[in-house]
């Protein structure tokens, strides 16, 4: 067993107990913090609180006669301000927005805003640099969904050049699916803040449902405000723009109006030991969607949502290049994902490309797709994925474990002939490319539709897919399902590896069992390497 401190703030930490497990450890461990009993854990990434600020804390894990000791040196804490001391009631009726915001704005640097147990009805909260926000066990932030009461952000602002403004000239504000778009403020919004931690055992609840006046109703994808002549996109639970050094640890996020957590143009973002929840039929409720960010870690999180669990993005071709740099340096490990559309997804809004992504030691169950790459014509020549590795993953009841789809039919033009034409079109600045992608040590049991569905563009083939030590089996009760969201793709059942428009398909120790028909169905594949 290897132990290490992954993250810490003044009063909490995440400690990794690596016994080779994926999401859980083989044994259950009793936890002691400074010799006080602190519950038990069977999680590889374990959230621990009750630490003392500004000193070395001793955390012990005990299982029978075995004991592990970890020292956690915490940073100091200047002050604590309780939101109830600013007038918050936590009774589920009073609107506590201004009271909690007052606590945030008044909190000194390196201080803690404490949200004790209670039900806090709120609209939108804005973060401030240099503070910690603790959502104590039993604390719930209950988001209001009455749109007339909510503020919203405009889309990208352009600087007033020649009028005394010397900045970059661009201020990213609202964002919707890779474009600048007026957007309702999120439950937590961070604009250009740094060194902030939100942590605890409490919850943020979007209180979204399918009622006529609520966000998941099919008529409310974007809200039209006739008095202003504009559309306004649904809020997230947490939205971060141009932020740095942000830690999110321990708490639950549920029933979001749209994407749960959405950082853009931010660096050093940690999502640790979070539980992100939403009904399987909820609309656009992606779990964690980093966009054009760098140095991102998602460790020990549990996802059960109505869309993709993790979707990694880098904007659309139509926005300014400065606002869609490559997404880079991201680690996903020891996560459990179930009942979403896709477990880990790349794209489709990835005009800046995705570079250096590692997904390791994760469990996927009952997602429509497991590892999913989405792109399409119109994403642009920089939309290239490079340094992508998926390894040590276990899937069960995933309909199609591997999907590479170059004809994804998103957006208003997604079903046009330009996007969906299966003939080779001229290569231009709108044509996306592909780098090498590696799938290693992956077991997928009880699949339904196909072992893999891979389709590149005929004018821009998938460069190289490397499958190493991959084993796929099918459910005895498999039912037909559509493997990829593209025009002309029909439901199928128990099909093997389907690959079209690929330069090199590298298969080392790949076994597909129980399929109906051929193990491989290939079209316009230049080279297949089998060993």
SEZAPA-818643 format. One record per residue (C-alpha): residue number from 1; residue in one letter; x, y, z. Coordinates in Angstrom, 2 decimals, always signed. Last residue first. Example, Ala and Ser with C-alpha at 12.3 -4.5 7.8 and 13.67 -1.06 7.14 Angstrom:
BEGIN
{2,"S",{+13.67,-1.06,+7.14}}
{1,"A",{+12.30,-4.50,+7.80}}
END
This chain:
BEGIN
{531,"X",{+0.19,-9.29,-32.68}}
{530,"X",{-1.96,-7.53,-35.22}}
{529,"X",{-1.07,-4.46,-37.33}}
{528,"X",{-3.83,-3.30,-39.64}}
{527,"X",{-2.86,-0.84,-42.36}}
{526,"X",{-4.64,+1.52,-44.75}}
{525,"X",{-8.19,+1.23,-43.41}}
{524,"X",{-10.68,+2.29,-46.10}}
{523,"X",{-13.40,+0.02,-44.74}}
{522,"X",{-12.97,-2.59,-42.04}}
{521,"X",{-15.46,-4.85,-40.28}}
{520,"X",{-13.54,-6.80,-37.64}}
{519,"X",{-14.56,-9.73,-35.41}}
{518,"X",{-16.83,-11.00,-38.16}}
{517,"X",{-20.39,-12.14,-37.46}}
{516,"X",{-22.34,-11.86,-34.23}}
{515,"X",{-19.90,-11.02,-31.45}}
{514,"X",{-19.34,-13.31,-28.47}}
{513,"X",{-15.68,-12.60,-27.85}}
{512,"X",{-13.36,-9.78,-28.88}}
{511,"X",{-9.69,-10.26,-27.99}}
{510,"X",{-6.94,-7.69,-28.52}}
{509,"X",{-3.41,-8.84,-27.69}}
{508,"X",{-1.79,-6.09,-29.73}}
{507,"X",{-4.04,-4.36,-32.28}}
{506,"X",{-2.63,-1.37,-34.20}}
{505,"X",{-5.09,+0.23,-36.61}}
{504,"X",{-3.09,+2.50,-38.89}}
{503,"X",{-4.41,+5.02,-41.44}}
{502,"X",{-8.10,+4.92,-40.50}}
{501,"X",{-11.06,+5.80,-42.71}}
{500,"X",{-13.57,+3.26,-41.38}}
{499,"X",{-13.39,+0.88,-38.44}}
{498,"X",{-16.04,-1.44,-36.98}}
{497,"X",{-14.63,-3.75,-34.31}}
{496,"X",{-17.12,-6.48,-33.42}}
{495,"X",{-20.93,-6.28,-33.55}}
{494,"X",{-23.11,-7.66,-30.78}}
{493,"X",{-26.18,-5.49,-31.55}}
{492,"X",{-26.84,-2.66,-33.95}}
{491,"X",{-28.87,+0.55,-34.08}}
{490,"X",{-28.34,+2.52,-37.25}}
{489,"X",{-25.74,+5.10,-38.15}}
{488,"X",{-27.01,+7.07,-41.14}}
{487,"X",{-26.54,+10.49,-39.57}}
{486,"X",{-24.13,+10.57,-36.66}}
{485,"X",{-24.41,+10.03,-32.90}}
{484,"X",{-22.42,+6.82,-32.42}}
{483,"X",{-23.09,+3.25,-31.27}}
{482,"X",{-26.88,+3.19,-31.81}}
{481,"X",{-28.30,+0.40,-29.63}}
{480,"X",{-29.72,-3.08,-30.15}}
{479,"X",{-30.18,-5.15,-26.98}}
{478,"X",{-27.68,-7.52,-25.40}}
{477,"X",{-29.16,-10.11,-23.05}}
{476,"X",{-26.18,-12.49,-23.15}}
{475,"X",{-24.07,-9.35,-22.70}}
{474,"X",{-21.05,-9.10,-24.94}}
{473,"X",{-17.32,-9.53,-24.29}}
{472,"X",{-14.37,-7.24,-24.94}}
{471,"X",{-10.71,-7.76,-23.95}}
{470,"X",{-7.97,-5.21,-24.61}}
{469,"X",{-4.29,-5.86,-23.95}}
{468,"X",{-3.01,-3.12,-26.27}}
{467,"X",{-5.11,-1.08,-28.69}}
{466,"X",{-3.19,+1.60,-30.61}}
{465,"X",{-5.17,+3.92,-32.87}}
{464,"X",{-3.20,+5.74,-35.53}}
{463,"X",{-3.87,+8.69,-37.84}}
{462,"X",{-7.68,+8.81,-38.03}}
{461,"X",{-8.18,+9.79,-41.64}}
{460,"X",{-8.52,+13.33,-42.90}}
{459,"X",{-10.07,+13.34,-46.41}}
{458,"X",{-12.13,+10.18,-45.76}}
{457,"X",{-13.09,+11.55,-42.34}}
{456,"X",{-12.59,+9.05,-39.55}}
{455,"X",{-15.01,+6.41,-38.33}}
{454,"X",{-14.43,+4.11,-35.40}}
{453,"X",{-17.11,+2.05,-33.67}}
{452,"X",{-15.61,-0.39,-31.20}}
{451,"X",{-16.85,-3.54,-29.43}}
{450,"X",{-20.32,-2.97,-30.81}}
{449,"X",{-23.94,-2.57,-29.61}}
{448,"X",{-24.40,-4.42,-26.29}}
{447,"X",{-21.37,-4.85,-24.03}}
{446,"X",{-21.46,-7.29,-21.12}}
{445,"X",{-17.76,-6.97,-20.24}}
{444,"X",{-15.13,-4.39,-21.21}}
{443,"X",{-11.59,-4.99,-19.92}}
{442,"X",{-8.95,-2.39,-20.78}}
{441,"X",{-5.20,-2.79,-20.42}}
{440,"X",{-4.13,-0.11,-22.92}}
{439,"X",{-5.97,+2.23,-25.30}}
{438,"X",{-3.56,+4.61,-27.07}}
{437,"X",{-4.44,+7.57,-29.30}}
{436,"X",{-2.09,+8.95,-31.98}}
{435,"X",{-3.04,+12.29,-33.48}}
{434,"X",{-6.03,+13.31,-35.55}}
{433,"X",{-6.98,+16.25,-37.76}}
{432,"X",{-9.95,+18.61,-38.14}}
{431,"X",{-10.86,+20.25,-41.48}}
{430,"X",{-12.05,+23.86,-41.23}}
{429,"X",{-8.82,+25.41,-42.54}}
{428,"X",{-9.13,+23.39,-45.76}}
{427,"X",{-9.09,+19.80,-46.98}}
{426,"X",{-11.36,+19.30,-49.99}}
{425,"X",{-14.18,+16.80,-49.38}}
{424,"X",{-13.89,+13.02,-49.39}}
{423,"X",{-17.32,+11.36,-49.63}}
{422,"X",{-19.28,+10.44,-46.50}}
{421,"X",{-21.13,+13.77,-46.45}}
{420,"X",{-22.36,+14.40,-42.88}}
{419,"X",{-20.81,+17.77,-42.02}}
{418,"X",{-21.04,+19.48,-45.41}}
{417,"X",{-24.33,+17.73,-46.24}}
{416,"X",{-26.00,+19.35,-43.25}}
{415,"X",{-26.92,+17.37,-40.14}}
{414,"X",{-24.69,+19.26,-37.73}}
{413,"X",{-25.55,+22.71,-39.07}}
{412,"X",{-27.56,+23.77,-36.00}}
{411,"X",{-25.01,+22.25,-33.67}}
{410,"X",{-24.17,+18.57,-33.04}}
{409,"X",{-24.19,+15.80,-35.64}}
{408,"X",{-20.92,+14.03,-34.79}}
{407,"X",{-19.45,+12.89,-38.11}}
{406,"X",{-15.87,+12.22,-37.05}}
{405,"X",{-16.87,+9.63,-34.43}}
{404,"X",{-14.27,+7.64,-32.53}}
{403,"X",{-16.12,+5.30,-30.16}}
{402,"X",{-14.75,+2.59,-27.84}}
{401,"X",{-16.79,+0.80,-25.13}}
{400,"X",{-20.12,+0.57,-26.99}}
{399,"X",{-23.20,-0.24,-24.84}}
{398,"X",{-21.32,-0.17,-21.52}}
{397,"X",{-22.74,-2.97,-19.37}}
{396,"X",{-19.41,-3.28,-17.50}}
{395,"X",{-16.17,-1.35,-18.02}}
{394,"X",{-12.76,-1.68,-16.37}}
{393,"X",{-9.92,+0.72,-17.17}}
{392,"X",{-6.16,+0.27,-16.75}}
{391,"X",{-5.26,+2.63,-19.59}}
{390,"X",{-6.45,+5.52,-21.75}}
{389,"X",{-3.61,+7.56,-23.23}}
{388,"X",{-3.85,+10.70,-25.39}}
{387,"X",{-0.57,+12.40,-26.34}}
{386,"X",{-2.09,+14.36,-29.20}}
{385,"X",{-5.68,+15.19,-30.15}}
{384,"X",{-5.91,+17.53,-33.14}}
{383,"X",{-8.47,+20.29,-33.63}}
{382,"X",{-5.86,+22.78,-34.84}}
{381,"X",{-6.92,+22.27,-38.47}}
{380,"X",{-10.51,+23.31,-37.81}}
{379,"X",{-13.68,+22.19,-36.01}}
{378,"X",{-15.84,+22.69,-39.10}}
{377,"X",{-15.92,+19.07,-40.18}}
{376,"X",{-16.72,+16.90,-37.20}}
{375,"X",{-15.38,+15.69,-33.85}}
{374,"X",{-16.30,+13.34,-31.02}}
{373,"X",{-13.90,+10.95,-29.28}}
{372,"X",{-15.51,+8.55,-26.81}}
{371,"X",{-14.12,+6.21,-24.20}}
{370,"X",{-17.04,+4.34,-22.64}}
{369,"X",{-20.26,+4.81,-24.55}}
{368,"X",{-23.89,+4.49,-23.49}}
{367,"X",{-22.80,+4.36,-19.85}}
{366,"X",{-23.97,+1.34,-17.87}}
{365,"X",{-20.83,+1.05,-15.71}}
{364,"X",{-17.38,+2.63,-16.09}}
{363,"X",{-14.58,+2.11,-13.52}}
{362,"X",{-11.33,+4.08,-13.63}}
{361,"X",{-7.68,+3.16,-13.18}}
{360,"X",{-6.18,+5.61,-15.69}}
{359,"X",{-7.13,+8.48,-17.99}}
{358,"X",{-4.08,+10.47,-19.18}}
{357,"X",{-4.37,+13.53,-21.41}}
{356,"X",{-1.37,+15.19,-23.01}}
{355,"X",{-2.90,+17.44,-25.67}}
{354,"X",{-6.43,+18.33,-26.72}}
{353,"X",{-6.99,+20.53,-29.77}}
{352,"X",{-7.87,+24.20,-30.14}}
{351,"X",{-11.06,+23.52,-32.11}}
{350,"X",{-12.24,+21.07,-29.46}}
{349,"X",{-16.02,+21.48,-29.29}}
{348,"X",{-16.75,+17.78,-29.89}}
{347,"X",{-14.87,+17.06,-27.94}}
{346,"X",{-13.06,+14.29,-26.06}}
{345,"X",{-15.27,+12.12,-23.88}}
{344,"X",{-14.68,+10.13,-20.70}}
{343,"X",{-17.72,+8.15,-19.46}}
{342,"X",{-20.18,+8.76,-22.26}}
{341,"X",{-23.96,+9.11,-22.30}}
{340,"X",{-24.18,+8.77,-18.51}}
{339,"X",{-25.38,+5.88,-16.35}}
{338,"X",{-22.12,+5.25,-14.50}}
{337,"X",{-18.73,+6.73,-13.76}}
{336,"X",{-16.35,+5.75,-10.95}}
{335,"X",{-13.06,+7.65,-10.75}}
{334,"X",{-9.63,+6.42,-9.63}}
{333,"X",{-7.79,+8.59,-12.18}}
{332,"X",{-8.24,+11.49,-14.60}}
{331,"X",{-5.12,+13.53,-15.36}}
{330,"X",{-4.97,+16.57,-17.63}}
{329,"X",{-1.99,+18.28,-19.22}}
{328,"X",{-3.50,+20.31,-22.05}}
{327,"X",{-6.66,+21.81,-23.56}}
{326,"X",{-5.41,+23.68,-26.58}}
{325,"X",{-6.07,+27.38,-26.94}}
{324,"X",{-9.63,+28.54,-27.68}}
{323,"X",{-10.09,+32.09,-26.39}}
{322,"X",{-6.93,+33.55,-27.96}}
{321,"X",{-8.02,+32.05,-31.29}}
{320,"X",{-11.16,+34.27,-31.28}}
{319,"X",{-14.39,+32.31,-31.55}}
{318,"X",{-15.71,+30.71,-34.75}}
{317,"X",{-13.50,+27.60,-34.64}}
{316,"X",{-15.23,+26.24,-31.56}}
{315,"X",{-13.90,+25.81,-28.05}}
{314,"X",{-11.28,+23.61,-26.39}}
{313,"X",{-13.09,+20.64,-24.82}}
{312,"X",{-12.87,+17.68,-22.48}}
{311,"X",{-16.15,+16.00,-21.55}}
{310,"X",{-16.31,+14.09,-18.26}}
{309,"X",{-19.50,+12.30,-17.21}}
{308,"X",{-21.21,+12.84,-20.56}}
{307,"X",{-24.99,+13.35,-20.33}}
{306,"X",{-27.68,+12.55,-17.77}}
{305,"X",{-25.37,+12.16,-14.80}}
{304,"X",{-23.90,+9.64,-12.37}}
{303,"X",{-20.30,+10.57,-11.60}}
{302,"X",{-18.16,+9.63,-8.57}}
{301,"X",{-14.82,+11.38,-8.18}}
{300,"X",{-11.57,+9.88,-6.87}}
{299,"X",{-9.29,+12.13,-8.88}}
{298,"X",{-9.95,+14.74,-11.56}}
{297,"X",{-6.74,+16.72,-12.06}}
{296,"X",{-6.27,+19.67,-14.42}}
{295,"X",{-2.92,+21.13,-15.44}}
{294,"X",{-4.19,+23.29,-18.30}}
{293,"X",{-7.54,+24.62,-19.46}}
{292,"X",{-9.02,+25.18,-22.92}}
{291,"X",{-12.40,+23.87,-21.76}}
{290,"X",{-12.82,+21.67,-18.70}}
{289,"X",{-16.20,+19.92,-18.66}}
{288,"X",{-17.03,+18.02,-15.46}}
{287,"X",{-20.35,+16.24,-14.94}}
{286,"X",{-22.31,+16.85,-18.13}}
{285,"X",{-25.94,+17.67,-17.35}}
{284,"X",{-27.00,+18.52,-20.90}}
{283,"X",{-30.57,+17.29,-20.33}}
{282,"X",{-31.64,+15.04,-17.45}}
{281,"X",{-32.71,+11.52,-18.50}}
{280,"X",{-30.06,+9.67,-16.45}}
{279,"X",{-30.99,+11.70,-13.38}}
{278,"X",{-28.23,+13.91,-11.94}}
{277,"X",{-25.26,+13.47,-9.63}}
{276,"X",{-21.69,+14.66,-9.20}}
{275,"X",{-19.99,+13.22,-6.11}}
{274,"X",{-16.62,+14.89,-5.53}}
{273,"X",{-13.55,+13.14,-4.17}}
{272,"X",{-11.21,+15.61,-5.88}}
{271,"X",{-11.71,+18.14,-8.67}}
{270,"X",{-8.44,+20.06,-8.92}}
{269,"X",{-7.79,+23.01,-11.25}}
{268,"X",{-4.24,+24.13,-11.93}}
{267,"X",{-4.96,+26.41,-14.87}}
{266,"X",{-7.99,+28.21,-16.27}}
{265,"X",{-9.09,+29.19,-19.77}}
{264,"X",{-12.53,+27.69,-19.09}}
{263,"X",{-13.79,+25.79,-16.04}}
{262,"X",{-17.22,+24.15,-16.27}}
{261,"X",{-18.62,+22.13,-13.37}}
{260,"X",{-22.19,+20.79,-13.50}}
{259,"X",{-23.03,+21.27,-17.17}}
{258,"X",{-26.70,+22.29,-17.39}}
{257,"X",{-29.49,+23.02,-14.87}}
{256,"X",{-27.61,+20.99,-12.23}}
{255,"X",{-29.47,+18.40,-10.19}}
{254,"X",{-26.59,+17.48,-7.88}}
{253,"X",{-23.13,+18.54,-6.72}}
{252,"X",{-21.77,+16.73,-3.66}}
{251,"X",{-18.78,+17.81,-1.54}}
{250,"X",{-15.32,+16.38,-0.88}}
{249,"X",{-12.95,+18.63,-2.75}}
{248,"X",{-12.85,+21.49,-5.25}}
{247,"X",{-9.42,+23.17,-5.35}}
{246,"X",{-8.69,+26.20,-7.56}}
{245,"X",{-5.14,+27.28,-8.31}}
{244,"X",{-5.81,+29.62,-11.23}}
{243,"X",{-8.88,+31.22,-12.79}}
{242,"X",{-9.44,+32.58,-16.29}}
{241,"X",{-13.16,+31.71,-16.18}}
{240,"X",{-14.63,+29.35,-13.60}}
{239,"X",{-18.26,+28.19,-13.62}}
{238,"X",{-19.69,+26.00,-10.84}}
{237,"X",{-23.33,+24.84,-10.81}}
{236,"X",{-23.82,+25.79,-14.42}}
{235,"X",{-26.40,+28.28,-15.65}}
{234,"X",{-28.72,+27.90,-18.65}}
{233,"X",{-28.03,+29.93,-21.75}}
{232,"X",{-29.56,+33.35,-22.40}}
{231,"X",{-31.15,+34.20,-25.73}}
{230,"X",{-31.58,+37.82,-26.74}}
{229,"X",{-34.27,+40.28,-27.82}}
{228,"X",{-34.26,+42.25,-24.59}}
{227,"X",{-37.98,+42.29,-23.75}}
{226,"X",{-38.37,+38.96,-25.53}}
{225,"X",{-35.96,+37.15,-23.17}}
{224,"X",{-35.44,+33.76,-24.80}}
{223,"X",{-34.10,+31.02,-22.56}}
{222,"X",{-31.75,+28.48,-24.05}}
{221,"X",{-32.45,+24.82,-23.46}}
{220,"X",{-35.82,+25.83,-21.97}}
{219,"X",{-38.44,+24.21,-24.19}}
{218,"X",{-37.29,+20.67,-23.40}}
{217,"X",{-38.03,+21.12,-19.70}}
{216,"X",{-34.77,+20.45,-17.92}}
{215,"X",{-34.48,+24.06,-16.72}}
{214,"X",{-37.73,+24.52,-14.82}}
{213,"X",{-40.95,+26.39,-15.60}}
{212,"X",{-42.84,+23.50,-17.20}}
{211,"X",{-41.56,+21.02,-14.66}}
{210,"X",{-38.79,+18.65,-15.76}}
{209,"X",{-36.54,+19.07,-12.70}}
{208,"X",{-33.73,+21.28,-11.40}}
{207,"X",{-33.12,+21.88,-7.70}}
{206,"X",{-29.54,+22.97,-8.51}}
{205,"X",{-28.31,+21.34,-5.31}}
{204,"X",{-24.86,+22.16,-3.91}}
{203,"X",{-23.94,+19.73,-1.14}}
{202,"X",{-22.11,+19.43,+2.19}}
{201,"X",{-19.15,+17.21,+3.11}}
{200,"X",{-16.54,+19.93,+2.76}}
{199,"X",{-14.46,+21.86,+0.23}}
{198,"X",{-14.34,+24.95,-1.92}}
{197,"X",{-10.74,+26.12,-2.23}}
{196,"X",{-9.57,+29.39,-3.79}}
{195,"X",{-6.03,+30.41,-4.75}}
{194,"X",{-6.90,+32.50,-7.79}}
{193,"X",{-9.78,+34.54,-9.20}}
{192,"X",{-10.14,+35.73,-12.79}}
{191,"X",{-13.92,+35.32,-12.85}}
{190,"X",{-15.24,+32.66,-10.47}}
{189,"X",{-18.96,+31.88,-10.46}}
{188,"X",{-20.60,+29.62,-7.87}}
{187,"X",{-24.32,+28.92,-8.32}}
{186,"X",{-23.82,+29.95,-11.92}}
{185,"X",{-24.72,+33.24,-13.53}}
{184,"X",{-27.13,+32.94,-16.44}}
{183,"X",{-25.31,+32.90,-19.77}}
{182,"X",{-25.01,+35.29,-22.69}}
{181,"X",{-23.02,+33.37,-25.30}}
{180,"X",{-19.40,+33.22,-26.42}}
{179,"X",{-19.04,+29.87,-28.12}}
{178,"X",{-17.73,+26.42,-27.16}}
{177,"X",{-20.97,+24.85,-26.00}}
{176,"X",{-22.29,+27.92,-24.20}}
{175,"X",{-19.99,+30.54,-22.71}}
{174,"X",{-20.66,+33.77,-20.79}}
{173,"X",{-17.72,+36.03,-19.95}}
{172,"X",{-14.41,+35.92,-21.80}}
{171,"X",{-12.74,+39.35,-21.64}}
{170,"X",{-10.84,+40.26,-24.80}}
{169,"X",{-8.74,+43.34,-25.61}}
{168,"X",{-5.53,+41.96,-24.17}}
{167,"X",{-5.31,+44.92,-21.80}}
{166,"X",{-4.17,+48.49,-22.49}}
{165,"X",{-7.43,+50.46,-22.20}}
{164,"X",{-7.02,+54.24,-22.37}}
{163,"X",{-9.66,+54.85,-25.01}}
{162,"X",{-7.71,+53.81,-28.10}}
{161,"X",{-8.88,+50.26,-27.75}}
{160,"X",{-12.12,+49.88,-25.84}}
{159,"X",{-11.77,+46.21,-25.00}}
{158,"X",{-14.01,+43.52,-26.46}}
{157,"X",{-16.35,+41.63,-24.14}}
{156,"X",{-17.11,+37.96,-24.71}}
{155,"X",{-20.71,+36.97,-23.95}}
{154,"X",{-22.84,+38.81,-21.44}}
{153,"X",{-23.24,+37.42,-17.92}}
{152,"X",{-26.58,+36.80,-16.28}}
{151,"X",{-28.45,+37.80,-13.16}}
{150,"X",{-31.20,+35.62,-11.78}}
{149,"X",{-34.56,+36.63,-10.26}}
{148,"X",{-36.50,+36.50,-13.54}}
{147,"X",{-35.14,+33.00,-14.08}}
{146,"X",{-36.91,+31.39,-11.17}}
{145,"X",{-34.53,+28.45,-10.74}}
{144,"X",{-33.24,+29.12,-7.24}}
{143,"X",{-30.21,+27.12,-6.15}}
{142,"X",{-30.30,+25.28,-2.83}}
{141,"X",{-26.91,+25.39,-1.07}}
{140,"X",{-27.02,+22.46,+1.34}}
{139,"X",{-25.09,+22.14,+4.60}}
{138,"X",{-25.45,+18.83,+6.46}}
{137,"X",{-21.71,+18.24,+6.66}}
{136,"X",{-20.02,+21.63,+6.41}}
{135,"X",{-19.59,+23.43,+3.12}}
{134,"X",{-16.24,+25.11,+3.74}}
{133,"X",{-15.20,+28.06,+1.58}}
{132,"X",{-11.48,+28.88,+1.52}}
{131,"X",{-10.07,+32.29,+0.61}}
{130,"X",{-7.30,+33.85,-1.48}}
{129,"X",{-9.23,+35.18,-4.44}}
{128,"X",{-12.95,+36.02,-4.32}}
{127,"X",{-15.82,+33.89,-5.62}}
{126,"X",{-19.20,+35.07,-6.83}}
{125,"X",{-22.48,+33.56,-5.61}}
{124,"X",{-25.69,+33.17,-7.60}}
{123,"X",{-29.31,+32.67,-6.46}}
{122,"X",{-29.54,+31.18,-2.99}}
{121,"X",{-31.70,+29.17,-0.59}}
{120,"X",{-29.51,+27.89,+2.20}}
{119,"X",{-30.60,+24.63,+3.84}}
{118,"X",{-28.70,+24.04,+7.08}}
{117,"X",{-25.45,+22.66,+8.48}}
{116,"X",{-22.70,+25.30,+8.72}}
{115,"X",{-21.39,+27.38,+5.79}}
{114,"X",{-17.98,+28.55,+7.01}}
{113,"X",{-16.05,+31.16,+5.02}}
{112,"X",{-12.41,+30.57,+5.86}}
{111,"X",{-9.55,+33.06,+5.77}}
{110,"X",{-6.26,+33.05,+3.87}}
{109,"X",{-7.03,+36.64,+2.79}}
{108,"X",{-9.73,+38.27,+4.88}}
{107,"X",{-13.41,+37.31,+4.44}}
{106,"X",{-15.61,+40.36,+3.89}}
{105,"X",{-16.41,+39.56,+0.25}}
{104,"X",{-17.21,+35.92,+0.97}}
{103,"X",{-19.25,+36.68,+4.09}}
{102,"X",{-21.21,+39.37,+2.24}}
{101,"X",{-21.89,+36.88,-0.56}}
{100,"X",{-23.30,+34.46,+2.03}}
{99,"X",{-25.66,+37.14,+3.33}}
{98,"X",{-26.58,+38.43,-0.12}}
{97,"X",{-27.60,+34.99,-1.30}}
{96,"X",{-29.45,+33.81,+1.82}}
{95,"X",{-32.95,+34.00,+0.31}}
{94,"X",{-35.08,+32.97,+3.32}}
{93,"X",{-37.06,+29.77,+2.82}}
{92,"X",{-34.69,+26.79,+3.16}}
{91,"X",{-34.02,+27.61,+6.83}}
{90,"X",{-30.29,+28.31,+6.45}}
{89,"X",{-30.70,+31.72,+8.10}}
{88,"X",{-27.87,+33.78,+6.62}}
{87,"X",{-27.50,+37.05,+8.54}}
{86,"X",{-23.78,+37.75,+8.25}}
{85,"X",{-23.01,+35.88,+11.48}}
{84,"X",{-24.92,+33.00,+9.92}}
{83,"X",{-22.31,+32.96,+7.13}}
{82,"X",{-19.65,+32.09,+9.71}}
{81,"X",{-16.39,+34.01,+9.23}}
{80,"X",{-13.19,+32.20,+10.12}}
{79,"X",{-9.86,+34.05,+10.33}}
{78,"X",{-6.20,+33.84,+9.31}}
{77,"X",{-5.70,+30.18,+8.47}}
{76,"X",{-2.26,+28.60,+8.39}}
{75,"X",{-1.22,+26.01,+5.84}}
{74,"X",{-1.56,+22.34,+6.76}}
{73,"X",{+1.25,+19.83,+7.23}}
{72,"X",{-0.32,+16.41,+6.75}}
{71,"X",{+1.61,+13.45,+8.16}}
{70,"X",{+0.45,+10.01,+7.09}}
{69,"X",{+0.42,+6.88,+9.23}}
{68,"X",{-0.66,+3.46,+7.98}}
{67,"X",{-1.66,+0.69,+10.37}}
{66,"X",{-2.18,-3.02,+9.97}}
{65,"X",{-3.32,-5.14,+12.90}}
{64,"X",{-6.95,-5.03,+11.90}}
{63,"X",{-7.31,-2.20,+9.39}}
{62,"X",{-6.13,+1.16,+10.72}}
{61,"X",{-5.55,+4.39,+8.78}}
{60,"X",{-3.83,+7.12,+10.76}}
{59,"X",{-3.75,+10.84,+10.03}}
{58,"X",{-1.25,+12.96,+11.96}}
{57,"X",{-1.53,+16.71,+11.59}}
{56,"X",{+1.49,+18.97,+11.26}}
{55,"X",{+0.51,+22.56,+11.98}}
{54,"X",{-0.99,+25.70,+10.51}}
{53,"X",{-4.65,+24.78,+10.54}}
{52,"X",{-5.95,+21.79,+12.49}}
{51,"X",{-7.48,+18.96,+10.49}}
{50,"X",{-11.12,+17.94,+10.92}}
{49,"X",{-11.31,+16.76,+7.35}}
{48,"X",{-10.20,+13.75,+5.33}}
{47,"X",{-11.24,+12.96,+1.74}}
{46,"X",{-9.94,+9.58,+0.62}}
{45,"X",{-8.74,+8.79,-2.90}}
{44,"X",{-8.45,+5.01,-3.01}}
{43,"X",{-11.79,+4.74,-1.24}}
{42,"X",{-12.62,+2.16,+1.41}}
{41,"X",{-12.95,+4.65,+4.22}}
{40,"X",{-13.88,+4.87,+7.88}}
{39,"X",{-14.99,+7.48,+10.39}}
{38,"X",{-12.90,+10.19,+12.03}}
{37,"X",{-11.85,+8.74,+15.40}}
{36,"X",{-9.57,+11.22,+17.21}}
{35,"X",{-5.87,+10.35,+17.49}}
{34,"X",{-4.78,+13.47,+15.56}}
{33,"X",{-7.15,+12.38,+12.80}}
{32,"X",{-8.08,+8.69,+12.96}}
{31,"X",{-9.58,+6.75,+10.04}}
{30,"X",{-10.72,+3.11,+10.19}}
{29,"X",{-9.88,+1.30,+6.96}}
{28,"X",{-12.06,-0.90,+4.76}}
{27,"X",{-10.15,-3.39,+2.65}}
{26,"X",{-9.67,-4.01,-1.08}}
{25,"X",{-9.56,-0.31,-1.83}}
{24,"X",{-12.18,+1.44,-3.92}}
{23,"X",{-12.08,+3.38,-7.18}}
{22,"X",{-9.52,+1.41,-9.19}}
{21,"X",{-7.62,-0.60,-6.64}}
{20,"X",{-3.88,-1.21,-6.84}}
{19,"X",{-3.35,-0.72,-3.10}}
{18,"X",{-3.04,+3.04,-3.49}}
{17,"X",{-4.38,+4.88,-0.49}}
{16,"X",{-4.35,+8.47,-1.76}}
{15,"X",{-4.94,+11.22,+0.78}}
{14,"X",{-7.15,+14.23,+0.12}}
{13,"X",{-6.87,+16.96,+2.74}}
{12,"X",{-8.94,+19.20,+5.00}}
{11,"X",{-8.65,+22.04,+7.49}}
{10,"X",{-6.01,+24.52,+6.24}}
{9,"X",{-5.96,+23.20,+2.67}}
{8,"X",{-4.54,+19.99,+1.31}}
{7,"X",{-4.17,+18.01,-1.88}}
{6,"X",{-2.73,+14.68,-3.05}}
{5,"X",{-1.11,+13.53,+0.21}}
{4,"X",{+0.50,+10.17,-0.47}}
{3,"X",{+0.08,+6.57,+0.58}}
{2,"X",{+1.37,+3.38,-1.04}}
{1,"X",{+0.00,+0.00,+0.00}}
END
